[in-house]
């Protein structure tokens, strides 16, 4: 009797998707600081846009840009942990909006070779900002912000970064949330950057609240705009289109010798054939603190 062996043939794994185009900005050197705000889209979702499918694209996009600071929205703990592992060289501060590792977050990652965190905090966009998981004003879900004060190891300058995700449903919640952001920034000494997904356009009441608090949109303030002012919510479409920019970077300059100057700004619309890394395009800016 001759023994036979069943051979199971498996299909060759599909090649990972490849991003089109070149980096928008790429790594920078001191005194430039490169900040990116990116709604990563939560790791939950339909298979066509599942995290395991998009992860290589996000890794390649962020890895090519190597922002000094990366403000993320919607990311969940494991998702962000995997991104940090993919990038290498980044530290982070994370807290889920439900506390601990629960639910989405406004995590901030940074180049650990360049920046050192000095202080940080998390606040909830509600009548009780210190209460984990709180919400108010008919907000569609729990919303929060995270802020970090950084020291630039290369220049000795320090600055604050605030990362926020305003509500998608209630205009009152967005306006009240913007007022919390404004009041937080007012307490800071020196230059500050507010970035995130604001879920509203430049003519919104929330934007007016922030502008009234001394914050300036980095886009018109930039010395150089690298792209058209694309709408940042792409709805999984691979081709950029005009539309409201709901992801912003806003800045507030510091006193003499701590002036914040926006050098460049752009919307990163890199995608693969038939697939985008997220349902938002990231927004990026390069700024300096102090006179060059």
Phi, psi and omega in degrees: 000135181256123179287140178243156181235126176282126180256121179267120181262126179250147179292144177296139180298143179293144176293140179296150179296151183241130178291142174272153173082181183252163176305145179287315181234307182082182181299148178237164177245154178303143011271004180293142172239128182252118181243135177236136170247133190213115168281109188281348190067125183307153181292344173283165179138177183288155182304328181297337181232030182295151182301319183298333177280324184273339186307315179299325180291315178298317178302314183289322180294306182292323180296326178286327181279324181047058179298149175294321177229134177238113176265121183246150173233148177076346183299140175261164190307305184296320179302313180289324176299318178295319178297317179298319177295320179297321186281314184071138176086005181249142168254173184202161170233127186219141167206126178294150183292344174265006184096149180058228179263012187279130172071195184284173185211173170241057184292148176241130175246153179209157177290108186290341178283343186252321187240150174235130179284136180254321178211159174200166175197164173236139177226150178257141185275081184205182176291346180231076189301336181272358184265115181301131176079008182279152174211157184211177171060035179059034176299139181294335178200176177291134179233151184208172172227157174230135175231150178222137169261125184250149165250130177277113183296333184281327186243344184080358179281152173236155182202160178255146172234129176246130179242127187222155172226104180282166186289150182267348189247314189258119177296322178298318178296322178294316181295315179293322176296320176297323178295324176295316177301314180302315183291326176297313181296324180299332181282345183280145170267137176086192186289153181212152176233132175244123183223158175155192175259112186262353176054029177198163186268182185292344179261015186278158174301324179298318179297320180297322177299316182290318178297323178293342178267011176091009178268140183241138177294129181294336185296301179291338181282343186293141175293331180218127175255121191275345184217168166297166180277070185293150168296137188267346176266100190271351178056033178072013176274139186277342180260129180293153181215157175293150180165176181295135176272108182260353175252123187230164164234124178239150186227154170226126182285162176260184179288187182307134183073003172232026180296137177258121180243126178273117182274315185218155173209150179190163176250122186271110185250030178290139179212171174258176178296108176080006183213137173253151179297328181208173175274007170237148167273139175287150176249138185229150176212150173243130179223163175233156178239127186087166181283142182281000000 
